[in-house]
Amino acid sequence: MAKSDVFARVDEAEDRLTRIARELWETPELGLHEEQSAAVLRDALEAEGFEVESGVGGMPTAFVATYGDGDPTVGILGEYDALPGLSQRVSADRDPVEPGGPGHGCGHNLFGTAGVGAALAVKGAIDAGEVDGTVAFYGCPAEETLVGKTYMARAGAFDDLDAALTWHPGDLNTPRMGSSNALDSLTFTFEGVSAHAGGSPDSGRSALDAVELANAGVEYMREHISDDARMHYVITNGGQAPNVVPAEATVWYYVRAPTREEVERNTDWLRDIAEAAAKMTQTTVSERFLTGCYDYRANDVVSNVVWENVRAVGPIDYDDADRAFAAELQATVADERIESRLSDLPDELADRVRDEPLYADPVEPFDHDQQTHGSTEVGDVSWITPTGQFRGATWPVGVPGHSWQVVAANGDFGLKGVAFAAKVLAGATYDLLADEERLAAAREEFEAEIGSDAYETPLPDDAEPPFDVTAMGGE
């Protein structure tokens, strides 16, 4: 038996996988509220004999589905949360299905489905005696708020893996070798005293003043942190009427930096600023730590296995109609936005793809030394076990993620990317299960670069999954 049988199993299931991905696209759900999406994926695995554990990490929509017996164990990560405000029909014009509703502007309807397809294909290889060991599918909710994998990691969900594999929709078919920023997400709520802002302001203490002073402190702080560090904030509650001194106000911060250590230093500084703002305004302040994540570290051995399979599976079979619709979507994006995306690529690659609405060929890894300023909780997994990931070309070249154009693509020609990604994931899982020497080499690299005891959850003991937070925030 050959690995081609694994690819053939994906081909046989392609229509079913496409239907599942379309169902998720038609019923987009926000992070930690993906009840229907998680159930569809979970049920598909359970019906095929996978043992399913639900409610992992205190999140009802998080689950782990395993099949096989004993070591080694390779995990496949899947996501399925949508983004707020991006509802969109399959159209080259802005046309929401539900104005203000959610939409799959990051392709997670494809993401989770491909992982399920890969796990089922590997199950067939285990049943046929082609490989030994266990395949595990991880249903990871709330990536867009950088919550799911971090809380699953705190629960020890990834501790027994020999390797982890994942992917993400995008505009190129290529492994990801570069790093990402670590992150903390937290809010500060200030409590003051309400009063008539015109009649007796002296009897009030403004919580909004405290928020504004804290933000001013962050602006001055920016000069003294590293160039690659980032601080973002929004005021989520600033009062209700100008003539009432706000008794309560809340500000939400993201703290990003290339390393976990730098994030923690900057977060501690931010806490000092918040306390100082409270003292200056004679208010009190409380912190709510929502989530935190590590920087991503690609494992070269596992990533090379992924690249071998990206090449083996070959280009996605897009047709002229797909390319025509992609070109229509691409035309709705300003040229400078597309060029901004292309500026991240090597010059030769940018020139090669610039005039292509869809670029379906495999692209050799190019980002080994790149530090992206976004964040992903795949980083946490990569600090626990050797991890590899890749991108699949499911939307037009240069079109930014988290856009309505991506939603339209993921409900149309992007669906063809599900089988491609499932084959790459299944093939890489097969290779790792079948080759103990490669897994040993991956572990040796991991121990040398990270170490088995390096990961400590960034979550405080009392942190709970933030079910009330649904704003976008992922990479």
C-alpha positions in Angstrom: 0.0 0.0 0.0 1.3 3.5 -0.8 0.6 7.0 0.5 -1.3 7.6 -2.7 -4.1 5.6 -1.1 -4.4 8.3 1.5 -4.8 10.9 -1.2 -7.4 8.7 -3.0 -9.4 8.5 0.2 -9.6 12.3 0.3 -10.7 12.3 -3.4 -13.4 9.8 -2.6 -14.7 12.1 0.2 -14.3 15.4 -1.6 -18.0 15.9 -2.3 -18.8 15.3 1.3 -16.1 17.6 2.5 -17.3 20.3 0.2 -20.8 20.0 1.5 -19.6 20.3 5.1 -17.4 23.4 4.3 -20.4 25.0 2.6 -22.7 24.2 5.5 -20.2 26.0 7.9 -20.0 28.9 5.5 -23.8 29.2 5.4 -24.1 29.1 9.2 -21.2 31.3 10.4 -20.7 31.4 14.2 -18.5 33.6 16.4 -15.8 32.3 18.6 -16.9 30.1 21.6 -20.4 30.0 20.2 -19.7 27.6 17.3 -22.3 25.1 18.5 -23.5 24.0 15.1 -20.1 24.1 13.4 -18.4 22.1 16.1 -21.2 19.6 16.1 -21.0 19.0 12.4 -17.3 18.3 12.5 -17.4 16.3 15.7 -20.3 14.2 14.5 -18.5 13.4 11.2 -15.6 12.0 13.2 -17.6 10.2 15.8 -19.7 8.4 13.2 -16.4 6.9 11.8 -15.3 5.5 15.1 -13.3 8.3 16.6 -13.3 8.7 20.3 -14.4 12.2 21.1 -13.8 14.3 24.2 -15.9 17.5 24.3 -15.7 20.6 26.5 -11.9 20.7 26.5 -10.5 23.6 28.5 -13.9 24.6 29.8 -15.1 25.5 26.3 -18.2 23.6 25.1 -17.2 23.9 21.4 -13.7 22.6 22.0 -13.1 18.9 21.4 -10.4 16.3 20.7 -11.2 13.3 18.5 -8.7 10.4 18.4 -8.4 7.2 16.4 -5.8 4.5 16.6 -3.8 2.7 19.3 -0.7 3.8 21.1 2.3 5.8 19.9 3.2 7.8 18.0 0.4 10.4 18.0 0.1 13.1 15.4 -2.4 15.9 16.0 -4.2 17.9 13.3 -5.5 21.3 14.3 -8.8 22.6 13.0 -10.7 25.9 13.4 -14.2 26.9 12.6 -15.1 30.4 14.1 -16.3 33.2 11.9 -15.7 37.0 12.1 -18.3 39.7 13.1 -19.7 42.0 10.6 -18.5 40.2 7.5 -21.7 38.5 6.2 -21.5 38.3 2.4 -23.1 36.4 -0.5 -21.0 34.9 -3.3 -20.9 38.1 -5.2 -18.2 40.6 -6.4 -20.3 43.4 -4.9 -20.7 44.1 -1.2 -23.9 42.2 -0.5 -24.4 40.9 3.1 -26.7 37.9 3.7 -27.4 39.5 7.1 -26.4 43.1 7.5 -24.0 43.2 10.5 -23.9 39.4 10.7 -20.8 37.2 10.9 -19.0 35.7 7.9 -16.0 33.4 7.2 -13.5 36.1 6.3 -10.6 34.0 7.3 -11.6 30.7 5.7 -12.2 28.7 8.9 -15.1 26.9 7.2 -12.4 25.4 5.0 -9.8 25.1 7.7 -11.7 22.8 10.1 -13.3 20.7 7.3 -9.9 19.9 5.7 -8.5 18.8 9.0 -11.5 16.4 9.5 -11.0 15.1 5.9 -7.3 14.4 6.7 -8.0 12.6 9.9 -10.6 10.4 8.2 -8.1 9.5 5.4 -5.4 8.6 8.0 -7.9 6.5 9.8 -8.2 4.5 6.6 -4.5 4.0 6.6 -4.5 2.8 10.2 -7.3 0.4 9.5 -5.5 -1.0 6.5 -2.4 -1.6 8.6 -0.3 0.9 6.5 0.7 2.9 9.6 0.7 2.4 13.3 -0.1 4.9 16.0 -2.9 7.5 16.6 -4.3 10.4 14.7 -6.0 13.2 16.8 -8.1 16.0 15.4 -8.3 19.1 17.6 -11.5 21.1 17.3 -10.1 24.5 18.3 -12.7 27.3 18.8 -12.2 31.0 19.0 -9.0 31.5 17.1 -10.1 35.0 16.1 -10.0 36.1 19.8 -6.8 34.0 20.3 -8.5 31.9 23.0 -9.1 28.3 21.9 -5.7 26.7 21.8 -4.4 28.7 24.8 -7.1 27.4 27.1 -6.8 23.9 25.6 -3.1 24.0 26.2 -3.6 25.0 29.8 -5.8 21.9 30.1 -2.9 19.7 28.8 -4.6 18.8 25.5 -1.4 18.8 23.4 1.0 17.4 26.0 1.0 13.8 24.6 1.6 14.7 20.9 4.7 13.7 19.0 3.9 16.3 16.4 1.2 18.7 15.3 0.1 19.9 11.9 -2.1 22.7 10.7 -2.8 25.0 7.8 -4.6 28.3 7.1 -6.4 29.6 4.0 -4.6 32.4 2.2 -3.4 33.4 -1.3 -0.4 31.1 -1.7 0.3 27.4 -1.3 3.4 27.5 0.9 4.7 26.3 4.3 5.0 28.9 7.0 8.5 29.1 8.4 8.6 32.5 10.0 7.7 33.6 13.5 4.8 35.6 14.9 4.3 38.0 17.8 3.4 36.7 21.2 0.4 38.5 22.8 -1.5 39.5 25.9 -5.2 40.6 25.7 -6.6 42.3 28.8 -9.0 44.9 29.9 -8.9 47.5 32.7 -12.1 48.8 34.2 -12.0 52.0 36.2 -14.6 52.8 38.9 -15.3 56.4 39.9 -18.2 58.4 41.2 -21.0 59.8 39.0 -22.1 63.4 39.3 -23.8 66.2 37.3 -21.0 67.3 34.9 -22.4 70.8 34.8 -23.9 71.3 38.2 -21.4 69.6 40.6 -18.4 68.1 38.7 -16.3 68.5 41.9 -18.3 65.7 43.6 -17.6 63.2 40.8 -14.5 61.2 39.9 -14.4 60.3 36.2 -13.5 56.8 35.2 -13.2 58.0 31.6 -10.5 60.4 32.7 -8.6 57.4 34.0 -9.0 55.5 30.8 -7.7 58.5 28.8 -4.8 59.0 31.1 -3.9 55.4 30.8 -4.0 55.6 27.0 -1.9 58.7 27.1 0.6 56.8 29.2 0.7 54.0 26.6 1.4 56.6 23.8 4.5 57.8 25.7 5.4 54.2 26.5 5.6 53.4 22.7 8.9 55.3 22.3 10.7 53.0 24.8 9.7 49.6 23.6 11.2 47.6 20.7 10.4 48.5 17.1 8.7 45.1 16.6 6.5 45.4 19.7 2.9 46.6 19.3 0.3 48.2 21.6 -3.4 48.6 20.5 -6.4 49.7 22.5 -10.1 50.5 22.2 -12.4 52.1 24.7 -15.3 49.6 25.1 -17.2 51.7 27.7 -16.7 55.4 28.1 -20.0 56.5 29.7 -23.4 57.2 28.4 -24.0 60.9 28.4 -21.8 64.0 28.4 -23.6 65.6 31.3 -22.9 62.7 33.6 -19.4 62.1 35.0 -18.7 58.5 34.0 -18.6 56.3 37.0 -17.3 53.3 35.0 -15.1 53.0 31.9 -13.3 50.1 30.3 -10.3 50.0 27.9 -9.2 46.8 26.1 -5.5 46.4 25.2 -3.5 44.1 23.0 0.2 43.8 23.9 2.4 42.2 21.2 6.1 41.5 20.9 8.4 39.0 19.3 8.9 37.0 22.5 6.7 35.9 25.4 9.2 37.5 27.8 9.0 40.9 26.2 5.2 40.8 26.1 5.2 40.1 29.9 7.5 43.0 30.6 5.4 45.4 28.6 2.2 44.1 30.2 3.7 44.7 33.6 4.5 48.3 32.5 1.0 48.7 31.3 -0.3 47.6 34.7 1.8 50.3 36.3 0.3 52.9 34.0 -3.3 51.7 34.8 -2.6 51.9 38.5 -1.1 55.4 38.1 -4.1 56.6 36.1 -6.4 55.4 38.9 -4.4 57.3 41.5 -4.3 60.4 39.4 -8.1 60.4 39.1 -9.0 59.0 42.6 -10.7 56.0 41.0 -10.1 52.3 41.4 -9.0 49.9 38.7 -9.5 46.1 38.1 -7.9 43.9 35.5 -9.5 41.1 33.4 -6.9 39.0 31.6 -8.7 37.6 28.6 -6.0 35.5 26.9 -2.3 35.4 26.0 -0.3 33.4 23.5 3.3 32.6 22.5 5.2 33.4 19.4 5.1 30.7 16.7 8.2 28.5 16.2 8.2 26.3 13.1 9.9 22.9 13.4 12.1 22.5 10.4 11.8 18.7 10.2 8.0 18.7 10.4 7.8 21.7 8.1 9.9 19.9 5.5 7.5 17.0 5.6 4.7 19.5 5.0 6.5 21.0 2.0 7.1 17.6 0.5 3.4 17.0 0.5 2.5 20.4 -0.8 4.6 19.6 -3.8 3.3 16.1 -4.1 -0.4 17.2 -4.1 0.4 19.9 -6.6 -1.6 22.9 -7.7 -5.3 23.4 -6.8 -7.4 22.6 -9.9 -9.0 26.0 -10.5 -10.7 26.6 -13.8 -11.4 29.6 -16.0 -14.6 30.5 -14.2 -12.8 30.4 -10.8 -10.1 32.7 -12.1 -12.6 35.1 -13.6 -14.5 35.4 -10.3 -11.2 35.8 -8.5 -10.3 38.7 -10.8 -13.6 40.4 -10.2 -13.0 40.2 -6.4 -9.5 41.4 -6.8 -10.6 44.4 -8.8 -12.7 45.6 -5.8 -9.5 46.0 -3.7 -7.4 49.2 -4.1 -4.1 48.6 -5.9 -2.1 50.0 -3.0 -3.6 47.4 -0.7 -2.6 44.6 -3.0 0.9 46.0 -3.4 1.1 46.2 0.4 0.6 42.5 0.6 3.0 41.8 -2.3 5.7 43.9 -0.5 6.0 41.1 2.1 7.1 38.7 -0.6 10.6 38.3 -2.2 10.8 40.4 -5.4 10.9 37.5 -7.8 7.9 35.9 -6.2 5.9 39.1 -6.1 6.6 39.6 -9.8 5.5 36.1 -10.6 2.2 36.4 -8.9 1.3 40.1 -9.4 -0.8 39.6 -12.5 -2.4 36.3 -11.4 -5.9 36.5 -9.8 -5.3 33.0 -8.4 -1.9 31.4 -7.9 -2.4 27.7 -7.4 1.1 26.3 -7.8 3.2 25.3 -4.8 5.5 28.1 -3.6 8.8 27.1 -2.0 9.2 28.4 1.6 10.5 31.9 1.6 9.8 33.4 5.1 12.4 31.7 7.3 13.6 35.0 8.7 10.4 36.9 8.7 8.7 38.1 11.9 5.1 38.8 11.3 3.4 41.3 13.6 0.2 39.3 13.9 -0.4 36.6 16.5 -1.7 33.1 16.6 -2.2 30.6 19.4 -0.7 27.9 17.2 2.4 29.5 18.8 1.4 27.8 22.1 1.2 24.4 20.4 4.6 25.0 18.8 6.1 25.5 22.3 4.6 22.2 23.4 5.3 19.8 20.5 7.1 20.0 17.1 4.7 21.8 14.8 4.4 22.5 11.1 1.8 24.5 9.1 1.2 25.8 5.6 -1.1 28.2 3.8 -3.5 27.2 1.0 -4.4 29.5 -1.9 -8.2 29.8 -1.5 -8.6 33.5 -2.2 -7.3 36.0 -4.8 -3.7 37.2 -4.7 -3.2 40.3 -2.6 -6.7 40.4 -1.2 -6.5 41.0 2.5 -7.9 38.5 5.0 -10.8 39.6 7.2 -12.6 41.1 4.2 -15.9 40.5 2.5 -14.0 39.5 -0.6 -12.5 36.6 1.2 -15.9 35.5 2.5 -17.2 35.4 -1.1 -14.2 33.4 -2.2 -14.5 30.9 0.6 -18.1 30.2 -0.4 -17.2 29.6 -4.0 -13.9 28.5 -5.6 -12.1 28.5 -2.2 -14.1 25.3 -1.5 -11.7 23.5 -3.9 -8.9 24.2 -1.4 -10.5 21.8 1.1 -9.4 18.6 -0.7 -5.9 20.1 -1.4 -5.3 21.0 2.3 -6.8 17.6 3.5 -4.4 15.7 1.2 -1.4 17.7 2.5 -2.3 17.2 6.1 -3.1 13.5 5.6 0.1 12.9 3.6 2.2 14.6 6.2 0.5 12.7 9.1 1.1 9.5 7.2 4.8 10.3 6.7 5.3 11.1 10.3 3.5 8.0 11.6 5.4 5.8 9.2 8.9 7.2 9.9 10.1 7.0 13.5 13.5 8.5 12.5 11.8 11.7 11.3 9.8 12.0 14.4 12.9 11.5 16.5 14.7 14.2 14.5 11.8 16.5 15.0 11.9 15.9 18.7 15.6 16.4 18.8 15.3 19.8 17.0 12.5 20.8 19.4 14.4 19.9 22.5 17.5 21.8 21.2 15.5 25.0 20.3 12.7 25.1 22.9 13.0 22.3 25.5 10.3 20.1 26.9 9.7 22.3 30.0 9.8 25.7 28.3 6.0 26.2 28.0 4.1 27.8 30.9 0.6 28.9 30.3 0.3 32.7 30.0 -3.2 32.4 31.6 -3.6 33.3 35.3 -5.1 30.6 37.4 -8.4 32.4 37.7 -8.7 33.2 33.9 -11.9 31.8 32.3 -12.8 31.6 28.6 -14.2 35.0 27.6 -17.6 33.9 26.2 -18.7 37.5 26.0 -15.8 38.6 23.8 -16.5 38.2 20.1 -14.6 41.0 18.4 -12.0 40.0 15.8 -8.4 39.8 17.0 -6.6 36.9 15.5 -3.7 37.1 13.0 
